[in-house]
Amino acid sequence: RLCLPSPGVGDLVFIDADKENYLTYYEMVLPKLKPGGFIIVDNVLWDGKVIDENETDKKTKSLKLFNNFVHQDARVDNLLLPIRDGLMILRKK
């Protein structure tokens, strides 16, 4: 169960959960963030599997979808930090 505050009250969200639902969690929390608030997402490089076209397991496919979606999402600015397993830092506009 995920408890979320009222819209526009959060400053920071950290996502590190089941990879298949990263996009769902992102869509749930983004409206709750204040403009200028941050979402930090862990494991977005998934041990390099996200750039391997031959990787088709469910988690990798979900992370590829998430990464592509947020990269094109005009509601946020994003920065990918290629440290460890990859951190995506998203700032709500």
C-alpha positions as CSV (number, residue, x, y, z in Angstrom):
1,R,0.0,0.0,0.0
2,L,1.3,3.4,-0.9
3,C,0.2,6.5,1.1
4,L,0.5,9.7,-0.8
5,P,0.0,13.3,0.5
6,S,-2.3,15.8,-1.1
7,P,-1.3,17.2,-4.5
8,G,1.5,19.7,-4.6
9,V,2.9,19.1,-1.1
10,G,5.9,16.7,-1.6
11,D,9.5,17.8,-2.3
12,L,11.3,14.4,-2.8
13,V,10.3,10.9,-3.7
14,F,12.7,7.9,-4.0
15,I,11.6,5.0,-6.1
16,D,13.4,1.6,-5.6
17,A,10.8,-1.1,-5.8
18,D,9.5,-3.7,-8.2
19,K,10.8,-2.7,-11.6
20,E,7.7,-3.7,-13.5
21,N,5.8,-0.9,-11.8
22,Y,8.3,2.0,-11.9
23,L,6.1,3.9,-14.5
24,T,3.0,3.3,-12.4
25,Y,4.7,4.7,-9.3
26,Y,6.1,7.6,-11.3
27,E,2.6,8.6,-12.5
28,M,1.2,8.2,-9.0
29,V,3.7,10.5,-7.3
30,L,4.4,13.2,-10.0
31,P,1.1,15.0,-9.4
32,K,1.9,15.0,-5.6
33,L,5.2,16.9,-6.0
34,K,5.6,20.6,-5.8
35,P,7.0,22.3,-8.9
36,G,10.8,22.0,-8.4
37,G,10.4,18.8,-6.5
38,F,12.5,15.7,-7.2
39,I,12.0,12.1,-8.0
40,I,15.1,9.9,-7.7
41,V,14.8,6.5,-9.3
42,D,17.3,3.7,-8.6
43,N,18.5,0.8,-10.8
44,V,17.7,2.5,-14.2
45,L,20.7,1.0,-15.9
46,W,19.9,-2.5,-14.6
47,D,23.5,-3.8,-14.8
48,G,23.7,-2.5,-18.4
49,K,20.9,-4.7,-19.6
50,V,18.8,-1.7,-20.7
51,I,21.1,-1.0,-23.6
52,D,21.2,-4.6,-24.8
53,E,18.6,-5.2,-27.5
54,N,18.7,-9.0,-26.8
55,E,17.6,-8.5,-23.2
56,T,13.8,-9.2,-23.1
57,D,13.1,-10.2,-19.6
58,K,10.1,-8.4,-18.0
59,K,12.2,-6.3,-15.6
60,T,14.5,-5.1,-18.3
61,K,11.7,-4.3,-20.7
62,S,9.9,-2.4,-18.0
63,L,13.0,-0.3,-17.2
64,K,13.5,0.4,-20.9
65,L,10.0,1.6,-21.2
66,F,10.3,3.8,-18.0
67,N,13.6,5.3,-19.2
68,N,12.2,6.2,-22.6
69,F,9.0,7.6,-21.2
70,V,10.6,10.0,-18.6
71,H,13.2,11.1,-21.2
72,Q,10.4,12.3,-23.4
73,D,8.1,13.6,-20.6
74,A,7.8,17.4,-20.9
75,R,6.6,17.7,-17.3
76,V,10.1,17.0,-15.9
77,D,13.8,17.6,-16.5
78,N,15.9,14.5,-16.1
79,L,19.5,13.6,-15.4
80,L,20.9,10.1,-15.6
81,L,23.8,9.4,-13.3
82,P,25.7,6.3,-14.5
83,I,27.0,5.4,-11.0
84,R,26.6,1.9,-9.7
85,D,23.3,0.6,-11.3
86,G,22.2,4.0,-12.5
87,L,20.2,6.8,-10.8
88,M,17.7,8.9,-12.6
89,I,17.0,12.3,-11.1
90,L,13.8,14.0,-12.3
91,R,12.8,17.5,-11.4
92,K,9.2,18.6,-11.9
93,K,8.8,21.7,-13.9
